[in-house]
Amino acid sequence: MATIEECRAALDRLAESLAGAKGELRDAAAPDRSLSCHITDLDVTFTGHLVGGHIQDVETRPGTPERRAEIALTMSGDDLVALVDGRLNFAKAWAAGRVRVQASLRDVLRLRSLL
């Protein structure tokens, strides 16, 4: 089971990838959206803002998010780490119910291209 520190490191790696993105990938990461990622096995939620290809103002809070973000993800810590590392396909994980996403269809398609 991934630790809180490993999950935070995975989010940091995702932020680095977003910051270095070019072309279509950069366009997918560009919107300004609130973001949350609830890690079910640790019962912790990371919240922040996706702004111009960067994840900013990341906070860690116990439990489920107080309010719904524009892009809300729910998954296990191991799945977060695997997604960011490229060992887990986002579309397959989403279809299998391993990753839950609450977002507009456009944001889901953008997220799919990022992960």
Residue pairs with C-beta under 8 A, 6 or more apart in sequence:
1 41
1 42
1 76
1 77
1 78
2 10
2 39
2 41
2 42
2 76
2 77
2 78
2 80
2 81
3 42
3 77
4 39
4 42
4 44
4 60
4 77
6 77
6 81
7 37
7 39
7 42
7 44
7 46
7 77
7 80
7 81
8 46
8 58
8 60
10 80
10 81
10 83
10 84
10 85
11 37
11 46
11 55
11 58
11 80
11 84
13 84
13 85
14 55
14 84
14 114
14 115
15 54
15 55
15 58
17 84
17 114
18 29
18 50
18 53
18 54
18 55
18 114
19 53
19 54
21 28
21 29
21 53
21 114
24 113
25 113
25 114
26 53
28 110
28 111
28 113
28 114
29 50
29 52
29 53
29 110
29 114
30 52
30 53
31 50
31 107
31 110
32 49
32 50
32 51
32 52
33 49
33 50
33 69
33 70
33 71
33 107
34 47
34 48
34 49
34 50
34 69
34 70
34 71
35 47
35 48
35 49
35 50
35 55
35 69
35 70
35 71
35 72
35 73
36 45
36 46
36 47
36 48
36 65
36 68
36 69
36 71
36 72
36 73
37 45
37 46
37 47
37 72
37 73
37 74
37 75
37 80
38 44
38 45
38 64
38 65
38 72
38 73
38 74
38 75
39 45
39 46
39 75
39 76
39 77
39 80
40 74
40 75
40 76
41 76
41 77
41 78
42 77
43 62
43 63
43 64
44 60
44 61
44 62
44 63
45 60
45 61
45 62
45 63
45 64
45 65
46 58
46 59
46 60
46 61
47 57
47 58
47 59
47 61
47 65
47 69
48 55
48 56
48 57
48 58
48 59
49 55
49 56
49 57
50 56
50 71
65 72
68 102
70 103
70 104
70 107
71 101
71 102
71 103
71 107
71 111
72 101
72 102
72 103
73 99
73 100
73 101
73 111
74 99
74 100
74 101
75 83
75 93
75 98
75 99
75 100
76 98
79 88
79 93
79 98
79 99
82 88
83 90
83 93
83 99
83 115
84 115
88 98
90 99
90 111
90 112
90 115
91 112
93 99
94 100
94 101
94 112
101 108
101 111
103 111
